[in-house]
Amino acid sequence: MSRTASAAGLAPNAHVPDAARIQLRADLLIYAAIALLVLSAKWISAQGWYTSWSRTGYWIGVAGGVSMLLLFAYPLRKRWRLTYNWGAAKHWFVAHMVLGVMGPWLILLHSNFHIGSTNAAVALYSMLIVAASGVIGRFLYVRLNADVRGERASLAGLRKEMAQQHHASDAQLEGMPAVVAALHAFEQGTLDARSGHIWRLFVLPWQRHRLVQHNQQAAKDAIKAQTQAQGWSNATGLAKYQAAKAQIAQYAESVQRAAQYQTFERLFSLWHVAHVPFVWIMVCCAIFHIVAVHAY
C-alpha cells in the first residue's frame, strides 16, 4: 500500500471487486461452458465417426457411466463419519461438479443423440433432468456456502457480518450523511419480515444495484467537494473514493445476503426433494439398460 493511500485511510479491502458480480460472472461462464459442451457433442455425433453399439461408442458409454457413478462419492463423503477427514469439502464439491458435467456429456456422445429403446429414452431423459437440476442446485448451493468451500453459512453469521459492515460504513463514510442514511434505510427496509421470497429473489438484487450505483456517485461528488475544500491531492481523493466505493458495495451486498439466506435455504430444500427421485430413476434405468445391452 502506498503512503498516499495509507494516509488517506484506505481500507485493506477497498479494491476488492463486487463479490456478487464475480459470482454472476462465474455462473455465466459455467453456463456458457455447458452450452459449448452440448454443441460439441452434437457436432461430434453428426460426424458419423462411431455408433452407440460400436467399440468406441461402448467405451464412451462406460466412461460416462463410471463418471455418473462417481458422483455418489460426494454425498457419501458428507454422510459417512469415516470419510469426514478425507480432504477438504471444497475439492470434493468441485470434483462433483466436473463429473456432473462430463458424465452427461459422455453419455450424450455415447447415444449419438439417438434413442434406441424406451428404457434408454427414460434413462437419457432422467439423466438430462438430473444434470439440469444439478446446475440449479449448484446455483443455490454457492449462495448458501462460503466461496464453494462446503462450509454452510448461517443466518446469525450473515447478520453479524452485516452489522460489522454497518459500523464500518459509519466510520468509512463519515462526512456523507445522505449516503449513510440511504444505506441504513436500505438495511431496515430489506430486512422487513413482510418482504416475500419472490421479492427478495428477483427485485432485491435490482434495488441493491441501483442503490450502490446512486450512492457511489454521491460519494464521488462528496469526496470531490472535500478534496477541493481541504486541499487534498488527487491521489488522496482517489484513495478515499475507492475506499468509500468498496464499502458501499460491501455493505449493500451483506444486507442482500442476509435477507436472501432464508429464501435460498427454502429453495435448496425444495430442490433436494425434487432432485433425489430423478436420481434414483436414472440409476434404475441405467442399470436396466446396461443389463439389457450385455444380455442381448
N, C-alpha and C positions, 0 to 999 in steps of 0.2 A: 504494500500500500504506500502511495506517495505521501510526502509530508503535507502537501496541499490538501489532499483528500482527507488525511488524518486530522489536520487542523480544522477541516470543515465538519468534522463529526460524522464522516461517512460510516455507515454500519457495515460490519463484515459481510453481510449477505445482501448488500444493496444491489449488486449486479446479478443476483440470481434470477434467471428468467421466470416468467409466469409458469408455475407448475401445471396449471390447468391447460395452458397452451401446449406445453411439452407433451402432456398426456394425450391431448387431442391429436397431435402430430403422430405420436406413436400408434394410436388407434388407426388413423388413416393409412399409415404406412403398412400396417399388418393387413388391413382390408385390401389394399392395392396388391400386396404380395399374393394374397389368397386368390384374387381375381386373375392375376397373371398365371398362377399355377394351374387354375382350371382351364384357362385358354390354351396353355401349353399342352395340357393333357388332351384337349380336343384336337389340337394340331397334330400331335404325335399319333393319335388314334386314326386320323384321316390319312396318314401316310401309307397305311397298309403294311407296315413292317412285320407285324405278327398278328396272331389271333388269340382269343382268350384261351383256347384249348391247345395252343402250340407250347413248346417247351419254354420259350421266352415269356409268353403270357402267363403260363403256370407259375413260374418262379417270381414274376412280378406280383401275382396274387398272393403267393406265400409271404413275400416281403411285406405286403400290405396287411395281411392277416396278423403277422407277428408284431407289426407296429401297433395295430389296434389292441392286440393282447397286452402289450407292454404299457398301454395307457392305464391299466388297472394297478400298476406299481405305485402310482402317486396316491390314490385314495387308500390303498392298503398300507402304505408307509405312514399315513396320518392316523390310522386306526390300530395298528399293531404296536404295542408297547416296546416290543423287541427292536423295532426299526426307527424309534423316535430319534436316535442319535446317528442315524446313517446319513450324514451330510446335511447341509443347510436346506431348509424347505424351499427356498427360492430356486435352487438348482433343480430340484425335483419338479417344481411347477413349470419352469422353462422347458425342461425335457418333455413334460406332459403336453405343453402347448405345441412343441415342434412335432411330436409324434401324432398329435391330434390333427395336424395339417398334412403331414407326409403320409400317414396311413390312408386317409380317404383319397389322396392324390394317387397313390399307387393302386388302390382299388379301382379308381376311375380308369387308369391306364390298363389295368387287367381286363376290365369289362369292355374296353373299346367303345364305350357309350352305347353298348348293345345289350339288351336283356334277353336271355335265352329261356327263362322259365319263371313261373310265378314266385317260387321261393327266392330265386335270385333277385327278382324285382323287389320283393319285400325287404330282403337283406340290404340291397343297394339303397333303397329309399330311406329305410330306417337309419342306415349309416349316414346318409346325407343330412337327415334331420338331426342326428346326434352331433354331427360336425358343425352344423349351423347353430345348434343350441350351445355347443361349446364356445363358439365365438361370442355369443351373447353372455354366457357365463363368465368368460374372461373379462368382458367389459364391466360386469358388475363386481367381479372379484377384486380387480385392481382398485376399485373405488371403496372397497371395504378393508383393504390391506395397505400397508405402507410400502410403496415402491416395489410391488410384486415380491416382497420378502417372505410372504406367507405368515406374517405377524399380524394378527387380527387387531384392527383399531377398535377403540371403544368410544362410546358417546361421551363418557366422562373425560377421556383423554383429549378428544377433539374440542370439547368445551374449555378445557384447561389451556389448550393451545390458542384458542380464540381469545381467552382472557389475557394471555400473555401478549398477543398481538394488539389487543385493545390498549393495554398500558404502554406498549412500545410505540404505538401510534400517537398517543397523547404526548409522549416525550419527543418523538421524532418530528411531529407536525406542529410543534409549538409555534405560535405566531400565525397559524392558519385556522382560526376558529370555525370558519364556514366549512372547511374540509373535514375537520374532526366531527363537527355536528352532523354532517351528512353521513359519515361512516357509522356513527353511533345510531343514527336513525335507521340506517340500513340493517344494522345488527338487531335492533329492537323489533323492527317490522318483520324481518325474515324469520326470527325465532318465535313468532306468534303461533301459538298452538293451533289456531284456526286455519292456518295455511294447509292446504291439502297436498297429497302426494303428487298429483298431476302438476300443480303449480310449481312445486319445488323442483320437479324433474325438467320441465320444459320452459317455464317462464323465468325462474330464478337465475339461471346462467346468463340469459339475455339482460336481465336487470343488473346483475353484477358487472357484466361487461360495460354497460352504459355508465354505471356509477364510477367504475375505475377510470374510464376514459375522461369523463367530465371532471373528476376531481384531480386527476393527474395534470390536466390542463390548468385547473385552478391553482394547483401547487406551483406549476411552472410560472404562471403570471405573478403569484405572490413572491416567489423567490427572485424573479427578475426585478420586481419593485424593491425588495430588500437589498439586492445586490447594488442597485443604484443609490439607495438611501444610505447604506452602510459603507459604501466604497469598497466592496469585496472585489477580488479579482474574478475573471471569468471562470477560471479553474475551480475556485471555491464555490461560486454559484452553481456551476455544473455538478460538482460533487454533492452539494446539498439537494439539488433537484433529483439526481439519480437515487439518493437515499430515500427521499420522500416518495418518489415514484414506485420504488420497490416496496416500501412499507404499505402504501395504499393497496397495491395489488395483493400483498400477502395477507393483509387484514381482511379484505373482501373475500379472498379465497378461503380463509379459515372459517369465516361466517358461513359461506356456502357449504363447505364440507360438513360442518356441524349440523346444519339444517337438513342436508340431504341424507345423512347417515341412516336414519330410520327408514327412509324411503328405499334406499338401495338394499338395506338389510331385509326388508319385506319382499322386494322383488327377487332377491337372491334365494330366499326361502321358497317362493313360488316356483322359481326356475328349477330348483332342485327337485321339487315334486314332479314337474313335467319331464325333466331330463332323464331320471332314473328308469322309468318304464321303457322308453325308447332304447336305452342302452341294453336292457335285457332282451327286448325283441330282436335287436340287432345281433346279439350274441347267439340266441337260439337259432335264428335263421342262418347265421354264418356257419354254425356247427352242422346244421342240416344240409347246407349247401356243400360243405367240404365232404361230408359222408356220402352224399349223392354223387358227387364228382368222382370219388375214388371207388365207389361201388359199381357205377355204371360206365 
